[in-house]
Amino acid sequence: MLRKSPLSVAISTTLALAATGLSTAAYAQDAELEEVVVTGSRIARDDGFGAVAPVSVVNSDDIRATGFTRMEDVLNTLPSIEAGQNSFISNGATGTASVDLRGLGAARTLVLFNGKRMQSGGIWSLVPDVNQVPAAMVERVEVLTGGASATYGADAVAGVVNFITRRVNGVELSLGASGYYHGNGNNYIRGLMDDRGFDYARGGEIDGKAYNIDLVIGSDFADGKGNATAYATWRDSDPLLQGARDYAGCALNAGGTACSGSGTAIIPNFIVAPVVGGNADFGQIDYFTLASNNSLIPWTDNYYNFAPINYFMRPEERWSLGTFVDYEINEHFTPYLELGYTGSKTAAQIAESGTFFAELYEFPIDYSLFPAAFSQSLQARYPGVDTVAMYIGKRNVEGGPRQDVIDHDAYRIVAGTKGAINDNWDYDLYYLYGQTNSSSTYVNDLFLPNIAAALNPGCETTPGGCYQVFTFGGVTAAQAAALGGTAIRKGTTSTEVISATTTGDLGFGFAAGNVQVAGGFERRTENYEAISDTIYEEGSLAGQGGPTPSVKGHYNVTEWFGEANVPLLADVPFAQALSVDMAYRYSDYSSIGETDTYRFGMDWKPVDMFRVRAGYNRAVRAPNVGELFTPSSLGLWSGSDPCAGATPAFTAAQCANTGVTPAQYGNIGVSPAGQYNQITGGNIDLEPEKADTITAGIVVDPIDNLTFSIDYWQIEIEDQVATLGAPTIIEQCAVNGLFCSNINRGAGGSLWLQSGWVVNTTQNFGEQTWEGVDLAASYVLEALGGQFRTSLIGTYLLTKETLPIPTDRSTAYDCAGTISEDCFPAPEWRHTVGINYDSNEWWSVGLKWRYIGSVDADSTADQIADKELSSAFNYFDVNATFRFLDNSDLVVGVNNVLDEEPPLLGNTLSGAWGNANTVAGFYDTLGMFLFANVTFRF
């Protein structure tokens, strides 16, 4: 029987890390090699180099050296990962953290916990929340960057992230604190803020503080045949407002050339059209601002700076409890149990609510709520008109900011048994159930029915009285309080798995050795339910952008799988080792029917110092519950309308394709906040995605203690389950006359007033081709009485092409080295270089260099992105470990010691991919990160 002892775990980490450039060779210098299981296969191997696809590993010491206690922060430093949902997102936050391998989307990355699936993160997220993983219990994180659907099932299109926990003998108590520091001094944005009279923070203090306490207790028992480890963790972090950083202190306009903001302002703005023949005549649309004498003047630069009050980093309290127990009763029967609970509470705060031009009201021109000067302005503009139609933009500064309070409670249980069937065969049988209960309570948003009631005749009798929005300074805190509403959404997501696997030796093979195989059965059920109250369902809150419908659905899948490793040659000239690897999985989904996936690979070691590996994977991803069952609803997308503004990017003829009339061309208002309307939703007729992954590489050991590897990879996806994207729909309609029926222009040709939208529902269309080269190196040197460890891990991106319409190559775009409204920033080269010196006594020090290459901005609107992104970003991290009391230690450090700022972007690009004028979470967002963590071991 192949058992995973602590020693074998250390060796597997060492070898896998050496293959990918994060070496921990010192941990196993005198160890005897044992067989281990590496992510990507269920068959035990002699070493991690035997993996056909490269596996990167981050071990517990690497994690502690970063100072991070959120797994999202640890993973986002890896060159193969793009930032997904993270703690630096407020507007649109799910309250979770997702991992996005290769930038193919979090739904295409399979997340495992001890080799078994994690459930979805909550009601706003249909992918696992990696922050549910307690960092204090992680022994290592294995990242397989290649398709693995044949081994693990759907979702492993881009690869697999596998969190492996550790067994403990003794007691560990860790106390930690961290915070951010930034010396504000961005003269560019300060000049823009000075132009608008905005104040900004001076910086120079530690903020965004976080504290953690971790307790781990474990013990072997029954003469080492069993182990029980229990843990309890707590983490609490303070909020940090955008106003704390000058580069986020105002919302930049589309071009990044001025502080803009929202047209829903403190002083009300109005969009007005006369009512002629019973209908609003938007051919005579006007944009007004309320003057201090209650008259109407042309709306020019009356915008609200909503940025400072938004959270730049959300507050969060998170706690977890759990235990891992296993006991080898005999070689045939080793029961094991994993129990875990994680609770979290966060709040996503954004600026005050407002009327947001959300509804069209009609008033007589001499309405009783209009001051005399207000009515006179309308009469002068529309002589002879009795009634006007009006959109209102008034910011609810009297009522305070909005918050989405998000709670999660996650439970996970794994109960199983494993052991030897006979001398050649082992088994593993387990039951898994994971469930996340979560809720969203959205508070302090304006309730549209209350606004209507407070504007209509008889409003004097409503709570708070009439809404005095037409009188300069007329709105009171009491009126604002009476207009608010609260929306609540609750739900549950769960994953249930029954799995049985056998592994063994067929007893025959070639001269190089016997054929090793694994096979088994799995039954998995996915449930998702998110129930919105009536306010959410009807979209009755002014700041929501549209309804948030309830979603309920489930599917199950029955799977049979098998894999084999066939050694062909060993210890012969030009073939120290040669083997082939293959796997197959048959899946029967209740939602989409039958699919199959398969894998082939080759591992060849011609000489001792040189290894060649290559593989092909056919991966399949079944659409998830949200993609299948979410009802269509109105929401927002960030970017720009190329037919809006005084000088549209498209010609009059092109804009006419999108529904713009000759009178509207050049006269359509630009959304001040860079947000436009779209209708999104699921599709029960979706088919599964199919992906082909190819990897080919070499691993070389030219001298003792030096290893490097180069791997080429390519991922091609067809029948992509996705939305086409509102910007692409508009562009294709304008340029090629396609999808024009998906565009519905509203009042005055607008796509941001709520009478206009783009239909952007989920479909099977499009192809993606990603390819690149991964480079890794590791070197260990004994010198100066201690040990130096150096490592490199990097990714060179060759192609990141999306073909939205497979029948039309002209629609293809390549995101490699680019950022645009369609492209997350994709530098051609990213790397992490680390060097560590361990004195082998009471101290060690480390230095890390994180490099993010430059990108080109492909944007007709954003005028600063090219300059901001034309240079690479270099981040340097330092840390030191001080040991005391035999085996206790103190780890201190500073990440981003040069206090580099993230790049500034206009709201066209930052709105599409980030937060607070940048791509938050991808680039270091808040400046220096300082940390200290002390661990007592008994």
N, C-alpha and C positions, 0 to 999 in steps of 0.2 A: 504493500500500500504506500502511496506517495503522500507523505504528510508534510504540512507546511510549518516547520519549526521556526522559532525566532531566527535561528541561524540562516535557514533557507530564505526567509524574508529579506534579511540583510543582503544576502548574495544576489537575490533577484533584483533588488534595488540597485546594487553596485553595477551589475552587468547591463541592466537596461539603461541606467544613467550613462554608463560609458558609451553605449551605442548612440546616445543622443546628446552628449555633451555636458551632462550635469553629474559628474562622477562623484561617487562616495567610496572609492576603492579602499580607503583606509579602514573601513569598517569590516573588511573581510580578508585582510592580508594573509592570515594564517588559516583561513577556513577551508574545509574540504567541500568540494562542489556537490550540491544536491539538486534534484530536479524540482522545478517550480512551475507554476502556471502564470503566464504573462498575459495581460489583457489582449484580446484578439483571437484567442484560441482556448479551447477547453482541454487541450492535451498538454501535459507537463513536458517541459523542455529541459535540456541540460544547461542552457544558458539563454540570457535575454537576446544575444546576438542572433539566435535562430529564428526570431520573429521575422516573418516575411515583410510585414509593414513596420515602419519605425515606431517605436514607443518611447515617448518622452516621460521622464519621471521627476517629480518634485518631492523630496522627502521632508520629514518633519523638521529637520535642522534647517533646510532651505526656507521652509515656511516661517520658522521662528526668526530667522535672520531678516526677513522682510518687515517684521513688526506688525504684519496685518493679522487681524482676527476675523475678518470677513473673507470667505473663500473667493468671492468675486474679485477682490483686489489682488489676491495671489494669482488667479488664473489670467487676469487681464494683462499681466506683465509678460505672458508667453507670446512669442512672435506669431504663432499659428492661430491665435484667438483674437477676434474682434469684440469690442465691448457691446453687450446687450443691455437688458434692463439692469440698472445699478443704482446705488444710493445717491448718485448725483443727478437723478431725474426727479422732477417734482410734478410738472404738468404732464399727465399721462402715465404716472408711476403706477406699477402693479404692486409695489411693496415687496417685491421679490428680486432675486438676482439670477439672470440666466447666463449660460455659456454658449458662445457662438463660434464653433470651429470653422476656420477658413472663411468666415463671413458668409457662409451658405445659409444662415438662419438658425436660431436656437432650436427650432423644431426638427432640424436635420442632424442634431447632435444628441447621441444617446448618453444619458447620465446614469451611472451605476454606483451603488454603494455596496462594497464588498462583493462585487461581481453580480449584483442583483439590482433590478430596476428601482429607480426612485419614482414616486408618484408626482403628479403635477403640483405646481406651487400654490394654486388658489383660484379664486373666482375670476381674477383678471389675467391669469397666466395658465396656459395649457402645456407648459414645459416645467421641468423640475426647478425648484428654488435651491441653488447650491449653497445658500447661506443657512439652510437647514442642517448642513453638515457641521458638526462641532469640530473646529480647527484643533482643539486640544487633543482630540482622539485620532487624528489623522496620522498614520505612519508614512504614507506616501500617496501621491496622486499620479496615476498612470494615464497618459494622454495618447491614444492611438489615432493618428491622423490619416485615416484611410477607411474605406467602407468596411463594415463588419456585420451586415445584415444577416449573412448566412450563419454567423455564430450566435448573435444576440437578438435577431428579429428586426422589425421596422425601427426607423428613426436613425439608425447608425449609417447615414449616408455620408456625412462629412467625417465621422469617426466616433470615438468613444472617450468619455472622461470617467475614470473609475477611481473612487475614493476608497482606500484601503485603511481600515482601522488597526489599532495595535492592542496587544495584550500587555498588561502591566502587572508587575510584582512589587507591591509596595504602595506608598501614598505619595501623591504629587499635589501640591497646592501652588497655583500660579496667580500672581497679582500683576496686572498690567495697566498702563495708562499711555495715551497717545494724544496728539493734537497736530494742528496745522499752523504754519507761520508763513506770512507773506508780507514783504515790505512793498506796499502799493506804490506804484510810480509809473503807470502807463500814461505817458504824456499825450499819446494820440487820443485816447478816449477821454482823458481829462479835458483836452481842448474842446472836444465835441460837447461835453457836459457843461463846460463853461459857457459855450455858445447858447445853451438852453437855460442857463441859470440853475442847473442841477448840482446838488452837493455830492460829494463822494468820500469814501472812507480813506483814512490815511494809512491804515495797516500798522504793522509793527507789534502785534500781540498774538499770543497763541490762542486759537479758537478751534471750533469743531472738535472739542475734546471728547474722548471716549475712555471708558474704564471697563476692565474685564476681570472676572474671578473665575478660575477653573479648578475644580477638584476632581481628581481621578484616583480611585482606589481599586486595587486588584491583587489577586493572589492565586498562585497555583494550589491545587489540592490533590489528594489521592496519589501522592508520590509523583506529581507532575503530569498525571493523566488528564487532569482537568484544569481549567482556569476560569475565574469569574472576575470580570472587570466592570466597574460601575463609574459613571461620571455625572457631574452636575456643572453646568456652565452658566454664566450670566454676563451680558454685555449691555452697556448703556452708552449711547452717544448723544451729544448735544446737537441741536440744529445749527446750521450756518446759513445766513441769508445771502442772497446775491449782492446786496448792498455792502457786504463786508469786503468785497473785492472791487477795486475801481474798474477793472476790465469787464465786470459784469454789472456795473452800477446803472447802466441805462440800456434799453433795448435798441440795438442798432437797426437802421432801416435795411431795406433789401440789399442795397449796395454796400452797406457798412460805412457810409460816408457821413452819417449824421445820426444823432440820437432821435429815434422815432418813438414809437409807443402805440398805444391803442386810441382809436377814435372814440371809444367809450371813455370819456374824460370826466374830470372833476366838474368843469364847466360844460354843460350839456352841448352836444352837437346834434343836428337834425338833418335828415335827408327828406326832402319835401317835394311833392309833385301835386299839381292841381287835379281835382276830380272833375272830369268833363264827361257828360253823358252817362254818369253813373260809374265811370271807371277812372282809375288813376292814370293820368297821362305822363308816363315816364320819359316821354320825349322832351318834357320840360322840367326834368329833374334838377334840383338845386341842393347845394350843400351849405348849411348855415351853422353858425356858432352863436350862442346866447351872449349878448353884450351885457355890461354891468347895468345899463339903463333898461334892460329887458327887451331891447330891440334885437333883431336878427342881423348879423353881419356875415359876409362870406367866410366859410371855413377855410383857414389857411394852415396854421401850424398849432392848432389846439389839440394836443395829444397828451395822453396820460403815461407817465413813466412807470409802468407796472413792474419793472425789474427788481428794484431794491427789496421789496417785501416778499418776493418768491424765495422759497428754500433753494439754496445751492446744494446743500447736503441735508437730507431729511434726518430728523431725530429718530432714534429707534431704540427700543428695549427688547432684548432677545434672551431667552433662557432655554436650556435644554437639560434633559435627564435621560439616562439610558443605561443599559447593561448588556454585556456580551458574556455568554456562558457556553462552554463546551466541556464534555466529559467522555473520555474514551473508556466505555465499560469493558469492551474487548475490541479486538481488531475488526470485528464485523459490525460493531454498533457504537457509533459516536454521536449521540444526540447533541444538538446545539440550538441556542436560542439568542435572538437579537431583539431587544426592546428599545424603542426610542420615542421620545416626545420632544417637540420643539414648539415654543410659543413666541410670538413676536407681535409688537405693536409699533406702528409708525404713522406719521402724518405727512401728507403731501400738501404743502401750503403754497397757494398762488395768490395773486393780487385780488383785491376786492371784486366782488361781483358787479354787475351793472345791467343795464337794459340791452346792451349789445346789438342794437338794431334788429332784435330778434323777431318782432312782430310789427305788422303794418296796422296803424291806427288811422281812423278817419275822424276829423273834427270839423265842425262848422268854423268858418274863418273868424267868427266873433265869439268863440267858445268862452264860457264863463271862467275857466281856469287860466285863460290867456290874459296876461296883463295888457293894458291898452297899447303899449309900444310894440308888443309882440304881434297883436292883431294888425296894427297899422303896417308893420313890415310885410306881413303876408298880403294885405290888401294892395300895397304898392307894387309888390312883385307880380301878383295875379289879379289884376283889375277885373271886376265883373264875376269873379269866381266865388261861389258860396262855401265850398267844402274843399279841404285839402287832405291828402294822404301823407302820413308821416312815419318815418322810422326814427327812434330816439336812441341816442348814445349818451347815457349818464352813468358815471362810475359811482359805485356805492361806497365812497370813502367814509361816509357817516356810519356804515355798518361793520367795517373791519374786513380782514382778509377771509378768503374761503379756505376750507381744509377738507381733505378726504382722509378720514381716520380709518386705517386699514389694520385689521387684526387677523392673525393666523394661528391656528392650533393644528399641528401635524403629528400624526401617530404612525408608527411603523412597527410591525412584528414579523419576524422570520422565525419559523420553527421547522427544524429539519433533522435529518440524520444522515450520516455518511459512514463509509467503512469499506472493508474488503469483502468482495463476493467469494473470491478464491485467490490463489497466488498471483493471478494475472489480471484480475478485473476488480474495479472499485465501483461504487455507486454514490450518488448524492441525490437525496429526495427531500424537497422542502415545500412549505406553504408560506406565501408572503401576502401580507395585506398592509397597504399603506393608504392613509386617508388624511386629507387636509380640509379642515373647516375654516372658512374665512368670511369676513364681513367688511363692507365698505359703508361708512356713514359720512355722507357729504353734507357739510354744514355751512350755513351763512351764505348760501347762494340765493339770489332773488327768485321768487316764485311768480311765474308769468301770470297766472290767474289773479293773484293779488295785485299785480301792477295794473292789469286791465280794470279791476274793480276800483282801484284808487285813482283812475283817470276818467272813469265814466260818470255820467250824471248820478247824483246820489252818493258820491264818494264821501260826503261829509259824515255818513253814518258808519263807514268802514273803520276797523281798528287802525288807529294811527291817522285817520282822516285822509284827505286828498293828497295825492303825490304832487307836490309843488315844483315839478321839474321845469316848468316854463318861467319860473321866477328866479332871478339870479340869487343864489345863496338861499333859496327857499326851502330846500330839503333839510329836515331835521333828523336827529338820531332816532327819535320816536317813530317818525314815518318809515325810516329805513328798517327798524326792527320789525315793524308790522308787515313788511313786504317779503321777508325771508321765508325760506322753506328748508326742509331737510329730506334728503333721499337716502334710502337704505337698500342695500343689496347684500344678500347672504347666499352662501352655497357650499357645496361639498364636491370634492373630486377624490376619486379613489382608484387604486390599482390592486387587483387581486391576481395572484399567480400560483398555479400548482405546477411543479416542475420535477421531472425525474431524468437523471443523466447517468450513463455508465461510461467508464473509460477503461481502456485496457490494451492488452497485447494480444494480437491474433495468433501468436505462436508460430508464425511463419513469415517469411520475407526474403530479402536478398542477402548477399554476404555482408552488407553493411549493417544489418540488423532487422528485427521484426517490424511489421507494420503496427503502428500505434493508432488507435481509433477512439472516437467518442461519439455517442449518439443519445438521443432521448426524445422526450415528449414535453410539451408545455401547453398549458391552457391559461390564457390571460383575459381578464375582463377589465375594461376601462369605463368608468362612470363619471359623468360631469353634470352638475346641476347648479345653476346660478339664478336665483329668483330675485327679480327687481320689484320694488314696491311700485305703486301707481305713479308716483312722481317721476321715478326713473323711466318707467315704461312709456309714459306719455311725453317725456322730454320737457317737463314743465319748469325745470330750472333754467334760468336765462343763460347761465354760463356753461351749459353742458354741450352745446353745439348740436344737440338732437337727442332723440330717444335712446335709452339703453335697455334693450329688450331682455327678457328672461331667456335663458338657454338651458335646454335639458336634452340629454342624449347618452347613449352608451353603445358599445360594441364589444364583441368578444372574438377571440381568435384562437384556433386550435392549430398547433404546429408540431411537425416531426422534423428532426434535424440529425445530421451526422457529419463527421469530419474524419479525415485520416491523414497521417503523416507517414510517408513511405521513404525510408532510407534506401538509396540506390547504390552508392559507392562510399567507401571509407578506407583511408590509409593506403591509397594507391597514387601513383604519379598524377599530378594535376587534379587530384580529387581527394584531399584530406577528408572531405565530407561532401556529399551531394544527396539532397532529398527533395521530394515534391510534397506539396501540401494541397489538400482539397477539402471542400465543405459544400453541403447542400442543405437547404431548408425549404420545406413545403408548408404553406400557411393557408388556412381557410378562415376568412373574415366574414362575420355576419353582415358587415356593411358593404364590402366591395367584392366579395367572392374569393376565388383562389388565386394565389400568387406563389412564385418560387424565387429563390435567390441561390447563388452559388459562388464559389471562390476557388481559384487555382493559384498556386504559388510554387516558386523554386528557390532553394537555398543552396549555394555552391561555394565551397571553400577550397580553391585550387591549391593554395599553399597556406602555411600557418598564419602569415601576416595579412591575408587578404580574403575577404568574403564578398560574394555577390548575391544579392537577393532581388527577387522580382515577384510581382503578384498582380492578379486581376480579380476584381470583385464586381459582381452584379448585385446591386443593392436596390431595395424597394422601400418606399415610405408610403404607408397608408394614411389617408387624410384623417386628422384627429376630429374629435367631437365638435369643436368650435368651427372648423372648416366645413364640416358637414351640416351642422344643425343651427348655426346662428342666424336668426331672422334678419332680413335687411332693415337698415335703419340709417338715419342721417347723422353724419359726424363731420370731423374736420380733417383736412390735410394741410401741411405746412409747405410753403413754396411761393410761387408767383403765377399769375395769369398773364401769359405773353401777349394777350390782346387788351390788357388794361393799361391805363396811363396815357399821358399826352403823346408819347412816342412809342407805340406798341412794338414789340420785337417781331411780330408777324405782319405781313402785308394786309391791306384791307380785304383782298380776295381770300387770303388764307383764313383770316379771322371770320369772314363771312361763312366759311365752312363750319365754324364752331357756333354759329348762330348770332354773330354780331351784325347789326344793321349798319348801313352807311352813316346814319345819323349818330350812332353810338361809337363808331370807330374814332379813337382818340379822345373819347369823353367818358370812358368807363373808369370809375374810381378804383384805385388800388387799395387792397385791404391794408390798413395801417399796421396790423399785427402780423401780416404775412400768413393768414389762415383763410382757407377756402372750404366750401362745403362739398361733401361727397356722400354717396350712399354705398354702404358696404354690407356684406352679409355672406352666409355660407351657401353651400350647394350640395344637396343630397345625391346628385348624380356624378360627383367627382370620381375619377379613376385614380389609382395609385401612381405616384411618381416612380420613374425608373432611372437608375444611375449606374454608370460604368466607371469604376475606379481602377487606375493603373498606377503601380508604383515600381520603381526600379532603382537600385542603389548599390553602393559598395561600402564596406566597413574595413578600415585598414588599421593595423597595429604596426607601424614602421619601426618603433623602438619600444623598449620597456616603458610601461606606464603612460604611453601616448596612444590615444585612439581617436580616429576621426571617421566621419561618415558623410556621404553625399547621397541624397535620394531625390530622384525626380518623381513627381506625382501629377496626375491628371484626373479630374473628376468631370464627367459629362452627365448632365441631368436632362431628361426629356419628360414631356407631359407634366411640366412643373405645376404644382398646386400653389397658386398665388393670385394676387390681384395684379392687374396690368400696371396700375399706378395712374392716378389722375393726371400728372404732368405728361406721361406717355400718351394717354388717351387724347389729351388736347393737342399734343404735337402731331400724332398720327392723323387726327382729323384735319388739322390745318394743312399739313404738308401732303398727305396721301389720300385724304377723303375717307379714312377708315374710322369706325366707332363713333361717327358723328351723332348717332342717335343716343349715345350715352351722355351727351352734354345738354343740359337744360339751363339756359341763361335766364336769370330772373330780372328784377327791376333794373332798368337802365343797362342791361347786358351784364349785370353783376353775377359773380359766382360766390360772393361772400355774404351778401344779404341772403336771408334764409329762403328766398323764393328761387334761388339758383343753386345748381349742384351738378356734380359729375357722378354718373353711376359707375362704381368700381368694385363689383362683387367678385367673389372667388371663382376661378375657373381652372381648367386644365389647358394651359397653353404655355408656350415659351420653352426655350432651351437655355442651358447654362453650361459653359465650359471654363473650368478653372484649371490652371496648371502652374507649377512652380518647382523650385528646388529647395530642399532643406539641407542645411549644412550644420554639422555638430562636431565638436572636438573636445577632448578632455586630456589633461596631462597632470601627473602627480610627481612631485619632486621632493626628495628628502634633503633639506639644507638648513643651515643656521640652527641646528639643534631641534628643528621641528619639521613640519610638512607644509609644502605649498600645494594647493589644488587650484587649477585653472580650468575654465570651461567656456565653451562658446556654443550657443544655439541660435540659428538664424534662418530666415526664410526669404528667398528671392521669388517674387511674384512675376511670372511671365505673362499670364493671360487671366483675365477675369471678365469674360465676355458673356453678355446676356443677349439672347435673340428673342425678343418678345413675341414676334410673329414668325414662326418657322418658315412660312412660305415666302417671306420677304426679307432677304439678307440686308436690305437697306435699313432695317430697323435695329440692326445689331449695334451694340455699343460695348466698349472695352473699358473697364474701370481700373485696370492696372496702372498705378502711378497717378491716379486721378481722384478728384472729389467733384461731385455734381449733385443735382437734385435727385438723380437716379443712383449715384455711387457713394457709398460710405467711403471715407478716405482710405485709400488702398496703396500705401507706399510700396514701391517695388522691393525695397530691402528693409527688414527689421532684424535686430539681433539683441541678444543679451550676452554680455561677457562678464564672467565672475572670476575673481581671484581671492583665495582665502589662505591665510597663514595661521596654523595652529602650533603653538609653542610646545604642545604635548605636556604642558604644565597647567598653570592656572588661568591662562588667557588665550584668546584667539581673536583675529580681526579679519574683516572681509570688505571687499570693494566690488561694486557691481556697476557696469555701464550698460544702460538701456538706450538703444538707438532706434528712432523712428524716422525713416527717410522722408524726403520732401515729396510733395504731390503737386500736380497742376490742377488749378481750378477751372473746370469746364462750366462756366456760368456766364450768361449774358447779363445778369443782374448784379452779382456780387463783385464789387470793384476792389476789395481789399484782400480777398482770399489768396490770390496769386502771390502777393507780396508776403503775406503772413506765413504761407506754406512753402515758399520757394526754398527755404533752408531746412535742413534736417533738425530734429529735436534730439538733444543729448541729455540724458538724465543720469546722474551719478549718485549712488547710494553707498553709505558706509555703515558698518555695524561692528560691534565688539562684544565678546562674551567673556565674562569673568566668573570663574568657578570657585566655590567655597564649600566648606562643610562636606568634603568628600565628593558629593555628587549633586549639589545644588548649584544654581548658576543665575547670573544676571545678564540679560541681553539688552543692549542699548543701541540706538542707531538713528540716523537721519537719512531719509530718502529724498532725492532731488535736492542735494545740498547747495546747488547753485540757485535755487529758488526760481527755476524757469517757469514762465507763464505759459498757459496754453495759447494756441493761435486764435486771433480774433476773426470772426466771420460775420457777414451780414445775415439778416434773419432768413434769407432765402436758403442758405446752406445750414446754418445752425438750427433753424427751425425744422429742417428735414431730418437732421441726424443728431441733434444734441440739445443743449440747454445753455442759457446764459451766454450767448454769443460765441460758443465754442462747441466742440464735440466732447462733452463731459464724460469722463470715465475712460476714454481712449488715450488722450493726452493727460499728463498729470494736471489735475484740475485746480487744486487749491494752493499750490506752492509747496514749501517744505513739509515733510511729514516726520515728526519727531516721536520716538517711542521708547518705552522702557518696560521690561517684563522680567520679574523675578520668579523663579521656580524653586520651591523647597521640596526635596525628595527624601522620604524616610523609608 
